Amino acid sequence: MISLAELQRRIDAGNLSADAAIGQSLEAIAAHERTIGAFVCHDDKARAAKAGPLRGIAVGIKDIMDTADFPTEMGSPIYKGFRSRGDAAVVAALKQAGATIIGKTTTTAFASSDPTATLNPHNHGHTPGGSSSGSAAAVGAGMIPLALGTQTGGSVIRPASFCGVAAIKPSYRLLPTVGVKCYSWTLDTVGLFAAGVEDVARGLAAMTGRPELLPGSAVTTPRIGVVTQDFAGAPEAASAEALRIAVAAAERAGAPVRALALPEIVAEAWRAQPIVQEFEAHQALAWEYRENYDAMAPLLRGRLDESKGTPAAAHDEAIKIASRARHALGKVFEDVDVLLTFSAPGAAPKGLGSTGDARLNRLWTLMGVPCVNIPAYVAGGGLPVGVQVIARFGADAQALAAAIFMEGALKS
């Protein structure tokens, strides 16, 4: 994979030009894209910006985010060839930081359920996950050092786990969703994919103008609480092994680790999350569903058919439950710095019929807390499996610092 941090160090030292760094990505895309299929479109003549902390960094943009320079088709024939007049706010932030937008990455239709044709870079017979399929696969295949995705249920952390890359789903609204196709305004969160945690941190810091997100010179030892979300069902053997390995590594590195049970209201919020998501999806996709019903992707159309008629009162009650759960979760963080848990139920499923299950991600999206995926284990077939580090709402710097600790512990 291409390390954003290493590219920056070489560019800053004068050992690599920014254009040569972009050239590396163009060469990698030429070598791998025909097999992986991570991009909807890309610019094979892209050049580096003249200035900015992300100069020389090629970035892929999930194709539900507006880009003035590329079409935004949202994984749907309904928007074939659609081109916005301007950039989404996060795309504008990347350009302001000097990044080169190299292309649009594949997404399931409207960031929902219907798989793309993108292949897992580690095993072509398996899904890369979704809905941010192309972004995770492009980074995992070593084509680009940074990509943007979105998470409504588990669409950043899960594909990151499947593709063996680092990723962050930041605190809710740390990154704006202006110019991003909405599915659920309570849940939608823009996230980043990169080769390692430092790379993710550098990308997020540059986009937000928050240097406090950058890793410090000294790695602090976090207090870690392990949670397994028993109410969400048991994980597969691969994810159980990944968490076991991560816990053992953290303990060897000197971190205090203990198992934690989540309050019952948190489990209740997990059960309420689909009500929030699908009620809001009906409003966000009202025009597409009403005027282009037959052109809607079949799995998404089926989900909307099944949830049609959900009363507003049910949504309002689910929102109240989520609010109480967030308060209860805040108290959990009084005794630990971060939580450590599964990134996905298991390794990437075989075939392209499913992008995987978000049941171990959706709670954390509803809670709005920062989540960082770290590769922890390689299962059969060469399939990566990650674990995620979770911090309290707004503590994105703490989540990244703890993830860097975990990344180091897993490598030692």
N, C-alpha and C positions, 0 to 999 in steps of 0.2 A: 504494500500500500504506500501511497505518497503521504509523507508527514508534512502537514502545514507548518509546524514549528521548525522543522529542519529546513524547509524551503526559506522561511523567513530569516533564519540565522545565516544561511548561505548568501541570500540576497543582501542582507545588511552588512555582511563581511566583504562583499564585493566578489565573492567566488562564483556567483551565478547571477546572470541578468534576469530581470523580471520576465522579459520576453522568452528567454530560454526555459524558465520555469513553466510558462504557459505551453511552450512547445513540448515539454515532457508529457503534459496531459493530452495534447493533441495526438502525439505518437501512441500513447496508451489507448486512447479511444479508437484510433485506427486499427490497433492490434486486437482489441477485445470486444468492441461494441457489436460487431456483426454476430458474435456468438451470444453475448449476454442480453442485448436488447434493452439497455437501461435508459436510453434517450428516446424521446419523441422527435426531437430535432436538436442539432447543435451547429455551432459556427466553426468550421474547420480552418478558418483564417483569423481566428481571434488573436488579439494583441493585448499586451499588458497595459494597465494605466500607468501614468507617469509618477504618481505619488500616492501615499496612503499606506497604512499598516498592512493592508491585504493586497498590495500590488504584487503581481506575479502569481496570485492565487486564483485558480480556475474553479468556479462554483457552478454546480448544477441546481436548478430550481424546480421543485415539484410543480407539475403542470396544472395546479389549481391556483397558482399565484400569477397575478397580472405582470406581464413583461411587455414593454413597448417594442422591444427588438425581436420578439418571437411570438408566434401565436400562443394562445392559452385555450386548450381544447378540453381540459378537465376530464380526460379519459372517456369522452362521450361524443358520438356523432352529432349530437345536438349542437355542439359548439365547434364543429369542423371548420378550421380556418379562421376562427374568431381571433381578432387582435384588439387589445385594449389600447386606449390613447396614451396611457401612462403606466408606470411601474407600481406594483404593490409597495407598501411602506418598507417592508423588509428588504426588498430588492433594491430600493433607493438607498437604504442604509448600507448595503454591501457595496454599491457603486461609490457612495460617499467615502467609504473606507478604502477604496482603490481596487476592489475585487473585479475580476473579469467574469461576467456572466457568460458561461460557455455553451449553455443549452438548457432545454427543458427535459426533466426526467419523468418517466412514466408514473402514472397514478391509476389506481382503480377508479372506476367511474364516480366522480364527485366525492372521491376519498372514502368510498364505502366498501362494498364486499366483493365485487366481481373482479377476479384476478386479471392481471395483465399477462403478456407473453414473456415478461422478463424472467431470466433464469438466475438461480442462486449461483454466485461466482465460485463457491466451494464444491458444489455438486449440482450439475446441470439438471439432474432429475428431480430436484426439489425446489419448492417455492423460495423466493427471497423474502417473503412476507409482504405485508401491505398495511395501510394503503400506500405508504411512501416507498413503493417497490424499487423504482429506478434510482432514487437517491441513495438508498442503502446499498444496492448492488453496484452502482458506479463507484462508490468509495471502496467497497469490499473487493472489487476487481482491480483496484489500483489505477483507475482511470482519472480520478480527480481527488484533490485533497479535502474538499469541503462540499457539502450539499445541504439544501434545506428540505425539510419535510413538515408534515403536520400530524398532530395526534388529537383524536377525538375520543377514541377508546384506547388503542394501543399501537398506533400507526407509526410511531418513531421508535420506541423502545423495542418492540417485538421484532421488526425487520432488522434493527441493529444487532440484536441477539442472533438472529438467523444468519446474518451475513458477516458476523465476526468483527464488527466495528464499534467504536465508541460513539455515543450519542447522548444528547441532553434534550429532555422535554423541560424547558425552564418553568419557573413559576408562572402561573396564569397571567397573561398580558405583559410579561416582561418584554416580549416582542409583540408588536402590534399586528393585528390581523386585517387591517385596512387593505383592501385589494386582494384578499384571499377568499376564494369561494367558500361561503359559510355552509356548514352542515348543522352545527349546534353552537350557538353563541355562548352558551354557558361552559362549553367544553373545549372547543377548538383552540389549539395551541401550536404555534410555530416552533419547530425544533431543528437541531443541527446534527449532522453526521460527519465524522472525521476518523482518521486512523487511530488516534489515541486521545486520552482525556485532555492532555495539555493542548492538543490541536483544537478540540472542541472549545476549550476555555478561551484560547486566543481568538477564535472566530467570534464567539459571543461577546467578548470584551470589545472587540473592534466594532461590531455592529451596534452595540449599545452605548459606547463611550464610557464604559465602566471598568477602569483599570483594576478595581478591587477583585474582579473575577479572574484575573491572571494568577497562576500559581506562584506562591512565595518561594524563597530560596530554601526554607526549612519546611519539611513535611511534618505536620502535626499528627498526633495519634488520636483518632476519634473514639468516643464511646459508642459502641454499636449495639443496636437492638435487632434481633433477628425475628422477622415475622413471616408466617407461612400462609396467611389467609385461608385457614381451613374451610371457611364458609364458601370459598370459591371452588372447592374441589381439589383433589390431590394432584400434584404434578406428575409428569412422566419421569421415568428413571433418570433420563439425561439431565433434566433440570434439578432434580433432587441431588444428583451427584455434583453439579455445578455449584449449588449452594453449599454443600458439605465441604467441597474443596476451598471455596471462598472463606468460609468460617474458619477452617483450619489455618489458612494462610494468614488471616487477620490475627488470630491468636498467636501464631508464631512470631508475627511482627510486633507483638506487645500490646495489641488493642484489647481493652476489656469488652467481652462479647457476652450477651445474655439473650435468652429467648424472651419474647414479649407476646402477650395476648392483647389483641386490639379490643376496645370497648364494643359492646353489642350495637350501639348506635352506628358504628362504622360499618359493621356487617349489614345493617339495615340500609345504609347509604349505598353500599355495593348493589343491593337488590333493587334500589330505586334508580340507579344510573340509567338503565335502558329507557325508562319512562321519560327522563329529561332529554336524552339523546334523540329518541324517535319523535317525540312531540315537537321538538324544535326543528327536526329535519323536515317535517311536513310543511312547516312555514317557510323554511329556508329554500326548499325545493318545490314550492307550491306551483310556480309557473311551469317548470319542467314536467312535473307530475300531471298537471291538468292539460297542458297544451301539447306535450310530447310523450304521452304515456307509452305508446308502442316503441318509441326509440330509447326508452329508459333501459339500462342494463338489467337483466332478469333478476339477479339476486337482490339488487337494490329495490327494484319495483316490488318484489315479493315482500321485502321488509316493510315498505311503506303501505302495501295492501294490508298486511297483518296488523299494523299499528294504527290504521285509519280510525278516526273517531275517538281517540284517547281524549278524555275530558280535560279541560284546562285545570280543573280542581285537582286532578291527579298529578299534573305537572307541578302545580303550586305546592302541593304537599311534599313531593319529592325534593323540591328546592329547599323547603324548610328542614327536611331530614338531613340534607347535605350540609346545611348551615350548622346544625347541631353536631354533626359528625366532625366538621372541621374544627369546631371548638374543642371537642373531645380529643381529637388527634393532636391538637396543640399541647395538651397536657401530657401526652405520651412523650413529647420531646423535652419535657422537664428533666427526665432521667437519662436520656441518651442524646447524642449529637445527631446521629443519622440512623436510619433503618436500612437493613440489608434483606433483600428478598429476591424471588424469582423474577426474571425478565420475560419469561414466556412459559407456557405449560411444558414445553419440551423442545427438542431440536426441530428444524424446519420440516414440515410435513412433506411427504413424497408427492410428486406430481404438481400440477398447476391448477388443480381444482379448488384449492382453498389457500388463502393467505395466512391461515392460522387463527388461533383463538385469543381474543383480547380479555379473557376473564381474569387474568392476573395483573392486568394493566389498568382496567377501567376505573377502579376505585381511586387510584392516585391521580388520574386526570380529573375526576370529579372533585377531589380535594384541592386541586390547583397547586400542588407542591412540586418542587423541582426533583426530577428523576434522571439519573445518569446510568447508562448501560456500560458494563465492562465485560469484555470476553473473559470467560473463566475456565472453559472446558471444551474439548473437542470430542464429540460423540462419534459413533460409527458412521462410516461414509464420509469422514472428514468434515462433519457438520459442526460449526461452532455453537456454543450455548453460553449465554451471558447471565450475569446477575445485575440487579440494579440497586444503586445507593439512592436513598430518598432523604431529603432534609425538610425542615419545617418551611412553610410558605415564606417566600422572600429571602431565604437563606441559600441562594444559588451558589454563592462563593463557598459556603461551607460544604454543600453537596459536591462541588467540583474538587475541593481540597481533600475530602474524604475519599472520593473516587480515585484521585491520584495516589493516595495512600494504599487503597485496595489494589490498584493496578500494579504498584511496586511490589506489594506483598505477594501477589499471584505470580509475579515473574521471578521472585527470589527463591 
